[in-house]
Amino acid sequence: MIMNTKSNRNLNIEILRIIAMFLIIMGHSIGHTYLLESIPQNSINYYLVSLLQIISYPATNIYVMISGYLLCEKQFKVKRIFTIWCQVFFYSIVLMLAVGIIDRGLFSITSFIKVLMPISGNQYWFARVYIGLYLLMPFINKFILSLNKKNYQAFLLVCFILFSLWRSFIPFAKTLNGEGGNSIIWFVVLYCFGAYLKLYGFSEKLTIKKQLIYVSGLLLFSFSSRLAITWISNLIGLNGAGSSLFTEFTSFPMLLTAWLITNFVVKSSKNLGGVFKVYSMVF
């Protein structure tokens, strides 16, 4: 059966979510286990793991952009907030019970209270910020839908300069976006970038081949900059400080990479739909 375009695009978004989740898990597995620190620098394994970690970084940005793409023309629903809260609460309880079974010494009254308030207690930063974004959604939508294409592009350019380029080249200037990629400000910026793809998309002159070349170039730039900055930082006695300058969520390579990947997936419905059909037939 041949799927229509709308179904394919919805399928692509689900595939993109799966890919993004895989990348987030991979990034957490590397970062939270301090895997890089346990590997000798200047070894092949160090370079490979470092590259994989950088490839995982755009995933969080992609998740928020997907929300902008899907919700920019939708109506606000209070039920959605309740659903998100229930999901977070459920997994918070399950994880607490699992940890308590494995090691009772990790359980405490403080941790129990935090589990009961997983969002307001700042237990899970992404859910907390995402609910804040969803509460702002109807106002953001009203604003961006009032803009014509030219004004929307100008708005995104200003956001790009203020909240991405500024932090990338003047890292100590944190006034505009103090929490970096964990802030509600950054989520609003990502939402607006995602919504632009739904309302206008990229020019047809930006072919799939060009998008893949740009994504590869941005990731390689981030990878090489990390190695170069780490080397220079160690050389002058700063112990690697500043190595994340172009790999933070808010850095321009991570923002543009996420934007290009999101556009590539949601606009390439036939290709990914075919891949999914072959996968389903095989498995």
Secondary structure as the mmCIF struct_conf table of DSSP 4:
data_model
#
loop_
_struct_conf.conf_type_id
_struct_conf.id
_struct_conf.beg_label_comp_id
_struct_conf.beg_label_asym_id
_struct_conf.beg_label_seq_id
_struct_conf.end_label_comp_id
_struct_conf.end_label_asym_id
_struct_conf.end_label_seq_id
HELX_LH_PP_P HELX_LH_PP_P1 ILE A 2 ASN A 4
HELX_RH_AL_P HELX_RH_AL_P1 THR A 5 GLY A 31
TURN_TY1_P TURN_TY1_P1 HIS A 32 LEU A 35
HELX_RH_3T_P HELX_RH_3T_P1 LEU A 36 SER A 38
BEND BEND1 ILE A 39 ILE A 39
TURN_TY1_P TURN_TY1_P2 GLN A 41 ASN A 42
BEND BEND2 SER A 43 SER A 43
HELX_RH_AL_P HELX_RH_AL_P2 ILE A 44 SER A 56
TURN_TY1_P TURN_TY1_P3 TYR A 57 TYR A 57
HELX_RH_AL_P HELX_RH_AL_P3 PRO A 58 LEU A 71
TURN_TY1_P TURN_TY1_P4 CYS A 72 GLU A 73
BEND BEND3 LYS A 74 LYS A 74
HELX_LH_PP_P HELX_LH_PP_P2 GLN A 75 PHE A 76
HELX_RH_AL_P HELX_RH_AL_P4 VAL A 78 ILE A 102
HELX_RH_3T_P HELX_RH_3T_P2 ARG A 104 LEU A 106
HELX_RH_AL_P HELX_RH_AL_P5 ILE A 109 LEU A 116
BEND BEND4 MET A 117 MET A 117
TURN_TY1_P TURN_TY1_P5 PRO A 118 ASN A 122
BEND BEND5 GLN A 123 GLN A 123
HELX_RH_AL_P HELX_RH_AL_P6 TRP A 125 LEU A 145
TURN_TY1_P TURN_TY1_P6 SER A 146 SER A 146
BEND BEND6 LEU A 147 LEU A 147
HELX_RH_AL_P HELX_RH_AL_P7 LYS A 149 PHE A 160
HELX_RH_PI_P HELX_RH_PI_P1 ILE A 161 LEU A 165
HELX_RH_AL_P HELX_RH_AL_P8 TRP A 166 PHE A 169
TURN_TY1_P TURN_TY1_P7 PRO A 171 PHE A 172
BEND BEND7 THR A 175 THR A 175
TURN_TY1_P TURN_TY1_P8 LEU A 176 GLU A 179
HELX_RH_3T_P HELX_RH_3T_P3 GLY A 180 ASN A 182
BEND BEND8 SER A 183 SER A 183
HELX_RH_AL_P HELX_RH_AL_P9 ILE A 184 LEU A 199
TURN_TY1_P TURN_TY1_P9 TYR A 200 TYR A 200
TURN_TY1_P TURN_TY1_P10 GLU A 204 LYS A 205
BEND BEND9 LEU A 206 LEU A 206
HELX_RH_AL_P HELX_RH_AL_P10 ILE A 208 LEU A 235
TURN_TY1_P TURN_TY1_P11 ILE A 236 GLY A 237
BEND BEND10 LEU A 238 LEU A 238
TURN_TY1_P TURN_TY1_P12 ASN A 239 THR A 247
BEND BEND11 GLU A 248 GLU A 248
TURN_TY1_P TURN_TY1_P13 PHE A 249 THR A 250
BEND BEND12 SER A 251 SER A 251
HELX_RH_AL_P HELX_RH_AL_P11 PHE A 252 VAL A 266
TURN_TY1_P TURN_TY1_P14 LYS A 267 LYS A 267
HELX_RH_AL_P HELX_RH_AL_P12 SER A 269 VAL A 282
#
